[in-house]
């Protein structure tokens, strides 16, 4: 058995990222484009399956209320094709992120969705967020052969997973920028992530060790702070519902349904505009925002500025 010192040294040299903030911020900025003067989202986060094989206590999947509002099953292929064609019509070239309220690897044809995405949207960057439980050499190979750019694995069980996943990726010749490892197991008072309450569904403070982490003052909701999420991304679920961010698991503020309307019309529609204008003024009174403790201004500042300028020109 390795000593704790050896494991700590391995952690320092291993391709483990405790936060994707810097990388996603770079993607959001680099992929920011406008269409007819309107800033376009840089990231589309998709739940292609409404299920997870884990029941993490800090995740809404284990919450009783979420069970009453959550969906089930997988996204219909016809819906996914509709989404791809909508994105193609606006020449979308940002990131397609398979994540959301699910474990994407539970989708039995995820590799086909990836290859179809690359076929319709060849300039997109495709990423999958996974807990890695269902990952095999065969599955990993098929995902990257289909066109996957990045697999981000959240490690929940311990530092021994670093060796497991590193050996797996090396078997098929992938590098550490293609398979990213993220610490999500409890160590030194935290889970390696800035825990949020998912729009008020979970008590994020319950998963911090007060002796090892800095305790913030008791928050008073709603928080008087800007939030950039609806300026640079949109989130869709298996039922084609569109929400303004990945924290609204309770679907308290659905802005549209892409089965019924074009994704660009939803993005530029009244509900999205209401959210952006409110959050630009530090107003978090919307149903999905009033109990949310997400910082919200770590990613997407360029998109935020672009939208603020866009609204200023509209009012001239």
N, C-alpha and C positions, 0 to 999 in steps of 0.2 A: 504494500500500500504506500502511495506517495505521501510525503510529509506535507504539512500545511504550507511550509515555506516553498516547496517545489511547486505546489499547485498555484500559489500566489504569483510565483515567477512566470509560470505558464500563462496565467491570466493576463499578465502585463504584455507578453509577446504575442498572444493569440489574437486573431481577427475578431475580437468581441467589441461590439459597439453598445454602449449603455444608453445611447440616445441617437435617433435618426434625424434629429432636428437640423443639424448643419447640412447633411446630405440632401434632405428634402427641401430645405430652403434654397439650396443651389439649383435644384431641379425646377422648383417653382419659378425662380427668377429667370433661368435660362430658357424655359419653355413658354414664357409669357408672350403672347401675341395678341393682336387686336383684329377684329373683323368689323369692317365698316365703322371704325372708330371705337368699337366696344371691346374692352378687355375680355379675353377668353380665359376660362379656367385652365390651370396647368395640370391638375391631377383629378382623375375620376376614380373614386374608390367604389368597388363593386362587391356586393355579396351575391355570389352565384349559387350558393347553397345556404340554407337557413338552419345550420346545425353545427355543433361542435362536439368532439369526443371527450372534452374535459369540462369540468364544472368548477372553475377557479372562483374562489370566494370573492375576489375583487372584480369579477366580471358580471355584467348584468344577465348573462345567460343563466346564472344560478339564482337570479332574483325572482321572487314570486310575481311581482307586478309585470316584469318583462314577459313572463310566460303568457300573460293575457293579451299582449299587444304584438308579440313577435310572430313572424310568419314561419312557414314550414316548407319543406320540399326544396326543389332546385329551380333556378330560373329557366323558363321555357326557351328553347333554342330560337323560336320566332321572336321573342322579346330581345334576346341578345343580338340577333341580327338587326333588329330595328335600332337598337342603341348604336351598333357599329355604323350603320348607314347614316344615322343622324350625325355622328361624329365625323364621318367622312365628308359629309356635305359642308362642314365648316372647316375642313382641312385640319382637323385636330392632330397635333403632333406632340402632345404632352405625355404624361405617365398614366398608364392603366394599372391600377393597383387592386389585385385580387385579395381582399381582406374583409373588412366590415364585421358583421355580426356572425362570424362563421369560422370554420376551419376549411379553407379552400380545397385541401387535398381530399376531403370527403366527396368532392365532385368527381365521379368516375371518368369523366371525359374532359378534365381540365386541360390536358395537353391539346385536345382538339379545339377548345376555346382559344387557347393561346395561338395556335397555328392560324386559326381563322382571323384572329385579331391582327396578326402580322400581315396576313394577306390583304385585308381591307385597309388597315392603318399601318403601313410599313415603317413609318417614321416615329411611331410611338415607342416609349420605353415601357416594358412590361415587367411588373414585379409581383411576387407572391409573398404574403406574410403567412407563416405557418408555425405550428408548435413542433413540427418535425416528427410527431409520433408515427405517422403513417408512411414516412419516407423510406424508400428502399433504393438500392442502386439502380434497378430497372426504372422506377418511377422518376428518380432524379434525372437520369439520362433522357428519358422521354420528354420531360418538361423543357430541357434546354435544347434538345433537337427540334422541338416544336417552335422555338423562338423566344423562350424566356430569357430575359436579360439578368434579372436578379432574384434570388431566393433569400428572404430574410427569415431566419429561424429564431424563435423565442425559446430560450432554454429555461424550463421551469423546474427541472429536477436536481441540478447541481453542476459543479465544474467538470465532472467526469464526462459530461456531454460534449465538451470542447473536443476531446480526442475522438469521440464517436463520430461527430459530424465532419470533423476535419479529415479523418481517414476516408469517410464516405465520399466526400467531394474529390479527394485526391485520386481515388480509384478511377474516376472517369475524366481526370485532367482538368478540373475546374479550379479557379483561383479564389482567393479570399475576398475579392471584390464582386465575384459572382454569387458566392454563398456567404452571406453575412450572418454572424452569430450575435445574438443579443441576450444579455443576462436578464432573466426574469425570475430567478430563484431568490429566495430571501437570504440576504447576507448583509452584515454590517448595518442592520436596522432598516433595510429597504429592499425593494424588488428590482432595483436597477432601472427604475423608470419614475418619472414624476407622476405619481398616481393622481388621477382625476376621478370625480364622482359620477362620471358619465351622465351629465345633465341632471344630477340629483338622484340617480337610481341606487348608488352605493355610497357607503361611508368611507371615503378614501383615507381619512385620518385613522381609521381602525387598523390600517395596515402599515403603520409606522411605529418604530421603536422610539419612544420619547427620550430614552437615555442615549441614543446614538444619532438621532436626527434633530435638526432644528425645528422647533415647534413654532408654527406661525400663530399670530393672534387669531382668536375666534372670528371667522368670516361672517360678515353680514350680507345677506343676499337681497337683491341682485348686486353683483360686484360692479363697481363703477369703473369699467375698463374696456378699451377697444378690443375687438376680436377680429382676426383676419380670415378665419376659415371660409366664410361665404364669398370672399374676394378672390380666392385662388383655387378652390376645389368644390366639387359637388359629390354627393354620396348617393348611391342607388342600391336598392335591395332587390330580393328575388321577385317581388311583386311589382317592380318598376317604379316604386315610390322614390321620389327625390327629396332629400333633406339637405339642409345647409351645412351640415358637418357630421363627422363620424361619431360625435358624442351624443347625438339625439336618438338613442336606441329606443326610447319610448314613443317615438314618432309624434312628438308634441307640436311640431311645426313642419308639416309636409308642404313643400312648395309646388309640387306637381307630380304627374305620373307620365313617364315617357312613352307608355303604351298609347296614351291618348294625345299627347302633344309633342312637338319637336323639342329636342333637348335645348336648343338655342332659345326657343321661345320661353321655355321654363327659366333658363338662366337670366334672361332679360325681362322676365315677367314681374308683375307687381309684388308678389310675395318675396321673391329674392331681393328686389330693390328695397322693399320695406326693411328687410333684415340688414342689408348692407348700410342703409342710411342710419338706422338706429344704432348699430354697433360702431359706426364711424363717430358717433357722438357719445360713445361710452354708455349707451343705453342698452342694458341687458334685461329689458322687461318682457321680451318675447317668451312664450311658453317654454321653448326649448332652452332658453338662456338664463331665466331668472334664478334658477338654483344651481347653475353650472359653475364649477370652480376652475375650469381650464384657463390657463394663462392666456392663450389665444393670440399672442402677438410675437411668437417666436419664428413663425414661418409665414411668408407671403407679404412682406412689407412692400415690395415693389408692386405687387398686384393691388394692394390696398391704396397706394399712392396713385396708381393709374385710374382706379375707380373714383377716388376723390376728385381728381382732375376732370374726369369724364362728367361727373355730376355738376361740377363748377361751370363747365362749358355749357351744359344743358340749361343752366339757370341764367346765363348771360342774356 
